Amino acid sequence: MSRESEAEPGAESAPAEALPGALPEALRAELVTFRRDLHMHPELGNQEFRTTAALKARLEEAGLQPRVLATGTGLICDIGEPPAPGRAVRPMLALRADIDALPIPDTKLGVPYRSTVPDRAHACGHDVHTTVVLGAGLVLADLAAKGQLPFPVRLIFQPAEEVLPGGATDAIESGALQGVGRIIAVHCDPRVDAGRIGLRHGPITSACDRLEVSLDGPGGHTARPHLTTDLVTAAAKVATEVPALVSRRADARSGLAVTWGRIESGHACNVIPQHAELSGTVRCLDLDAWRDAPDLVHGAVQEVADLYRAKSEINYIRGVPPVVNDALVTELLRDAMSERRGPHSVEDTEQSLGGEDFSWYLEHVPGAMARLGVRRPGERTVRDLHQGDFDVDETAITAGVELFTAAALLDAMR
């Protein structure tokens, strides 16, 4: 698809330059170039050294003072002057981007910015998220220099979103939320047209944990299963009965679900093995149910394993809780987008079953995530995240910058 539409979908008829904090045409072109450079040089979680250096250099060029996180990748950058002595300190609004890529090959054809790194691709849109926050930061820095930014704003460029339990925890430990009162983010959505965003009050993503189960017992000949722990049968029962037990012991509205991705045991058709392994994921729509999930899953696995005389070892790996959008911050995003592009540029979105470590910030401060439309209007090709051919309509960058700058200015008035 064409990666940069000729017109901004959903844009108002009034010139964009007439609006406070408008995105200059020269900066639009620069941001597209910046995004393409990131796309050509994807870096995995906690390895984003080139990306961090590029961001740092551009922010310093704008007269800002970014601080690299203690982990060595990712950075924080404050824009605007703190209150004068004697004036009350107002908590900042933070704009967050994730900067890491995925360990999959880029399979796009016919574009000049295809990944140059084998088996690495920005197939989740983090290059767009990063460029949007950078662009908003540059616009806000210009406003601050003119004395038109009432309160400071923080940019957070976070590494390792794709690595459980997520780089957000490292960013928080590095002080990303010190002095922050609200936080906003976007996530690319290939089901929404560029120039539009999707919003939802309450949960907008799901919790996602990892589950690994080992079963052990004395094996033996398949002619005498009664003298053994029949681990293949035990593993099969764990695989089928644990999801059923969990679904019946949790509130059905929570969407708590165990799904297996791997089951392995044995090497010969006439030998009952001594070891079996299963691994999968635990997903949940509800925050309270997610907090109770480990005990519930442990109990179900143990119950089934004991029934078949198998010794079980359970490794429950916490991933991320659901992203639960705060109502007031969600309305801030709605009002900001409506101001820039009209009410028709905002649509309701559904809760997804994907996980996002933006949720860790929301354990500390209220915030909201919007789904940033990246589909070219009128395109019928169905694209999805985490696929090697994932790409975006680059006019989405302008829409994201406008959303964030308008949100920062509106927040200052509330």
C-alpha positions in Angstrom: 0.0 0.0 0.0 1.1 3.6 -0.4 2.7 4.5 2.9 1.9 8.2 2.8 -1.5 9.3 1.7 -1.9 12.5 -0.4 -4.3 14.0 2.1 -4.8 13.7 5.9 -7.9 11.5 6.5 -10.3 13.2 8.7 -8.5 16.6 8.7 -10.6 19.7 9.2 -11.0 22.2 6.5 -9.3 25.0 8.5 -5.5 25.2 7.8 -3.6 23.0 10.4 -1.2 25.9 10.8 -4.0 28.0 12.4 -4.2 25.7 15.4 -1.9 26.1 18.4 0.9 23.6 18.3 0.3 22.7 14.7 2.8 20.4 13.0 4.9 22.3 10.4 5.1 20.7 7.0 8.9 20.5 7.2 8.6 18.6 10.5 6.1 16.2 9.0 8.6 15.2 6.3 11.4 14.9 8.9 9.3 12.6 11.0 8.5 10.3 8.1 12.2 10.1 7.4 12.9 9.4 11.1 10.3 6.6 11.2 11.7 5.0 8.1 15.2 5.1 9.5 14.0 3.3 12.7 12.1 0.8 10.5 15.2 0.0 8.6 17.3 -0.6 11.8 15.0 -2.5 14.3 16.5 -3.4 17.6 15.2 -6.0 20.1 14.3 -5.2 23.7 17.1 -3.9 25.9 19.3 -3.7 22.8 17.9 -0.4 21.4 21.2 1.5 21.5 21.1 3.0 18.1 17.4 4.1 18.5 18.2 5.6 21.9 21.2 7.5 20.4 19.1 8.9 17.5 16.4 10.1 19.9 18.9 11.7 22.2 20.6 13.5 19.4 17.4 14.9 18.0 16.1 16.1 21.3 19.4 17.7 22.2 19.3 19.4 18.8 16.0 20.9 19.9 17.7 22.3 23.1 16.3 19.6 25.4 18.1 17.5 28.0 17.1 13.9 27.7 18.3 11.4 30.3 19.1 7.8 29.3 17.6 5.2 31.6 19.7 3.3 34.0 19.3 0.2 31.9 21.3 1.9 29.1 18.5 2.1 26.5 15.4 4.3 26.5 15.3 7.8 27.8 13.2 10.4 29.6 13.0 14.0 28.6 11.1 16.9 30.3 9.9 19.9 28.3 9.0 23.2 29.8 10.2 25.1 32.9 9.2 23.9 36.4 7.1 26.3 38.5 8.8 29.3 40.0 9.7 29.1 43.7 6.7 29.4 46.0 4.2 28.2 43.3 2.5 24.8 43.7 4.1 22.0 41.7 1.6 20.5 39.2 2.0 16.9 38.3 3.2 16.4 34.8 1.4 14.8 31.9 3.7 12.0 30.4 3.7 10.8 26.8 5.0 7.3 26.5 6.4 5.4 23.5 7.9 1.9 23.3 11.0 1.6 21.1 11.8 -2.1 20.6 11.2 -4.3 17.6 10.3 -8.0 17.2 12.5 -11.1 16.3 10.7 -11.8 13.0 11.8 -11.2 9.4 10.5 -8.3 7.4 8.6 -9.7 4.4 7.4 -6.4 2.8 8.2 -6.0 -0.8 8.6 -2.8 -2.9 9.4 -0.4 -0.1 12.7 1.4 0.3 12.6 1.2 4.1 12.4 -2.5 4.6 14.4 -3.8 7.6 18.1 -4.2 6.9 18.6 -6.5 9.9 17.9 -10.2 9.3 15.1 -11.6 11.3 14.3 -8.3 12.9 11.3 -6.1 12.1 9.2 -3.3 13.5 6.1 -5.4 13.0 4.1 -3.9 15.9 4.3 -0.2 15.1 6.7 0.8 17.8 8.7 2.9 15.3 5.5 4.9 14.8 4.8 5.2 18.5 8.4 6.5 19.0 8.1 8.9 16.1 4.8 10.3 17.3 6.1 11.0 20.8 9.3 12.6 19.3 7.2 14.8 17.0 4.9 15.9 19.8 8.0 16.6 22.0 9.5 18.8 19.3 6.3 20.7 18.8 5.9 21.2 22.6 9.5 22.3 22.9 8.9 25.0 20.3 5.8 26.1 22.3 7.8 26.1 25.5 10.5 28.3 23.9 7.8 30.8 23.0 6.4 30.7 26.5 3.2 29.0 25.3 3.4 25.7 27.3 1.8 26.4 30.6 3.1 23.3 32.4 6.0 20.9 31.8 5.4 17.6 29.9 7.5 14.5 30.1 8.5 12.2 27.2 9.1 8.5 28.1 10.8 6.4 25.5 10.7 2.9 27.0 12.7 -0.1 26.0 11.7 -3.8 25.9 7.9 -3.7 25.7 7.9 -7.1 24.0 9.9 -8.7 26.8 8.0 -10.1 29.8 7.2 -8.5 32.2 8.0 -5.5 30.1 10.5 -2.6 30.1 8.0 -0.3 31.8 9.0 -1.7 35.1 12.6 -0.7 34.5 11.5 2.8 33.3 9.5 3.2 36.5 12.5 2.1 38.6 14.6 4.7 36.7 12.2 7.5 37.9 10.0 7.8 34.8 6.9 8.5 36.9 8.5 10.9 39.4 6.4 14.1 39.3 4.0 12.6 36.8 0.2 12.8 37.5 -1.2 11.4 34.2 0.2 9.3 31.3 -1.0 8.7 27.8 0.1 6.4 24.9 -1.0 5.1 21.5 -0.9 1.7 19.9 -1.1 1.2 16.2 -4.3 -0.5 15.0 -4.4 -1.8 11.4 -8.2 -2.1 11.7 -8.7 1.7 12.1 -8.2 4.2 9.3 -5.3 6.6 9.5 -6.5 10.0 10.8 -8.7 8.3 13.4 -8.3 6.9 16.8 -10.2 4.2 18.8 -11.0 4.8 22.5 -12.5 2.8 25.3 -13.2 3.5 29.0 -11.9 0.8 31.3 -9.9 -2.3 30.1 -8.6 -1.9 26.5 -6.1 -4.8 26.5 -5.9 -8.0 28.5 -3.5 -9.5 31.0 -1.1 -12.1 29.6 1.0 -14.4 31.7 3.1 -17.5 30.8 2.5 -20.9 32.2 5.0 -23.8 32.3 4.1 -27.2 33.8 6.4 -30.2 34.3 5.0 -33.6 35.2 7.2 -36.5 36.5 6.7 -40.1 37.7 7.9 -43.6 37.2 7.5 -44.8 33.6 7.5 -48.2 32.2 6.1 -50.5 29.6 2.9 -49.7 27.9 1.8 -53.3 28.6 1.7 -52.4 32.3 0.3 -48.9 32.7 -1.1 -49.8 36.1 2.4 -50.1 37.5 3.4 -46.7 36.3 2.4 -43.1 36.4 0.9 -42.8 33.0 2.4 -39.4 32.2 1.1 -39.1 28.7 -2.5 -39.5 29.9 -1.8 -37.2 32.9 -0.4 -34.5 30.5 -3.4 -34.9 28.2 -5.8 -34.5 31.2 -3.9 -31.4 32.4 -4.1 -30.0 28.9 -7.9 -30.5 28.6 -9.2 -30.3 32.2 -7.2 -27.4 33.6 -8.7 -24.8 31.1 -12.1 -26.2 31.9 -11.6 -26.1 35.6 -10.2 -22.5 35.6 -13.1 -21.3 33.4 -15.7 -22.8 35.8 -14.0 -21.4 39.0 -13.6 -17.8 37.8 -16.3 -15.3 37.0 -17.2 -15.9 33.4 -17.2 -12.1 32.8 -13.4 -12.0 33.6 -12.5 -13.9 30.5 -9.8 -15.9 32.3 -8.5 -18.5 29.9 -5.7 -21.0 29.8 -4.5 -21.9 26.3 -1.7 -24.4 25.7 0.9 -23.8 22.9 3.2 -26.8 23.6 2.9 -30.3 25.0 5.8 -32.8 24.8 6.5 -36.2 26.3 8.0 -39.5 25.3 10.1 -40.9 22.5 8.9 -44.5 21.8 5.4 -45.9 21.1 5.7 -48.7 23.7 7.4 -46.8 26.6 5.5 -44.7 29.1 7.8 -41.7 29.8 9.0 -40.4 33.1 8.7 -36.7 32.2 6.2 -34.5 30.4 6.0 -30.7 29.7 3.3 -28.3 28.8 3.5 -24.6 28.2 1.0 -21.9 27.3 -0.5 -18.6 28.3 -3.0 -17.3 30.8 -5.1 -14.4 29.5 -7.6 -12.4 31.4 -9.9 -9.4 30.7 -10.4 -8.3 34.3 -7.7 -6.8 36.6 -9.0 -8.3 39.9 -9.4 -11.8 38.3 -5.8 -11.5 37.0 -4.5 -10.9 40.5 -6.2 -14.1 41.6 -5.2 -16.2 38.6 -1.9 -17.7 39.8 -3.5 -19.4 42.8 -6.5 -20.6 40.8 -4.3 -22.1 38.0 -1.9 -23.6 40.5 -4.8 -25.3 42.3 -6.3 -26.7 39.1 -3.0 -28.1 37.8 -2.2 -29.7 41.2 -5.6 -31.3 41.4 -5.5 -32.9 38.0 -1.9 -34.1 38.5 -2.6 -35.6 41.8 -5.5 -37.5 40.4 -3.2 -39.3 38.0 -0.4 -39.7 40.6 2.0 -37.3 38.7 4.4 -35.1 40.5 3.9 -31.5 39.2 6.1 -28.5 39.1 4.5 -25.2 38.0 6.3 -22.1 36.8 3.8 -19.3 36.6 5.5 -16.3 35.0 3.8 -13.0 35.5 3.4 -11.0 32.3 1.4 -7.8 32.4 -2.0 -6.8 33.8 -4.7 -5.3 31.6 -4.5 -1.7 30.4 -7.4 -0.1 32.2 -8.1 3.4 30.8 -9.0 6.0 33.3 -12.3 7.7 32.3 -11.1 11.3 32.7 -7.9 10.7 30.8 -9.8 8.9 28.1 -12.0 11.9 27.7 -9.0 14.1 27.5 -7.8 12.1 24.5 -11.3 12.2 23.0 -11.6 16.0 23.4 -8.0 16.5 22.0 -8.7 14.5 18.9 -12.1 16.0 18.4 -10.6 19.5 18.6 -8.0 18.8 16.0 -10.0 16.6 13.5 -13.6 16.7 14.6 -15.8 14.2 16.5 -15.9 11.9 13.6 -12.2 11.2 14.0 -12.8 9.2 17.2 -14.5 5.8 17.3 -15.2 3.3 20.0 -13.0 0.2 20.1 -13.2 -3.1 21.8 -11.0 -4.8 24.4 -8.3 -6.9 22.8 -6.8 -10.1 24.1 -3.3 -8.8 23.5 -1.1 -7.7 26.4 0.7 -4.3 26.8 3.1 -3.3 29.5 1.7 0.3 29.5 -0.5 -1.3 32.2 2.4 -1.1 34.7 2.3 2.7 34.6 -1.4 2.6 35.4 -0.7 0.7 38.6 0.8 4.0 39.8 -0.9 6.9 38.0 -4.1 7.3 35.9 -3.8 7.2 32.2 -5.2 6.0 28.9 -4.1 4.4 25.7 -5.7 5.2 22.3 -5.7 2.9 19.3 -4.0 4.9 16.5 -5.4 4.2 13.1 -2.7 3.2 10.5 -4.8 1.7 7.7 -5.0 3.6 4.5 -8.6 4.7 4.1 -10.4 2.5 1.5 -7.8 -0.3 1.7 -9.3 -3.8 1.8 -6.2 -5.8 2.6 -6.4 -7.3 6.1 -3.2 -6.7 7.9 -2.3 -7.6 11.5 0.3 -6.8 14.1 3.3 -9.1 14.6 3.3 -10.1 10.9 6.3 -9.7 8.7 4.4 -7.6 6.1 3.0 -5.1 8.7 3.2 -1.5 7.5 1.3 1.7 8.1 -0.1 4.7 6.3 2.4 7.3 7.5 -0.2 10.1 7.7 -0.9 8.4 11.0 2.2 10.0 12.4 0.7 13.5 11.9 -2.5 12.4 13.6 -0.7 11.0 16.5 1.4 14.1 17.0 -1.7 16.3 16.8 -3.4 14.1 19.4 -0.6 14.3 21.9 0.1 18.1 21.5 -3.6 18.9 21.8 -3.9 16.6 24.8 -0.9 18.4 26.5 -2.4 21.8 25.9 -5.9 20.8 27.0 -4.5 19.1 30.1 -2.9 22.4 31.0 -6.3 24.1 31.0 -8.0 21.6 33.3 
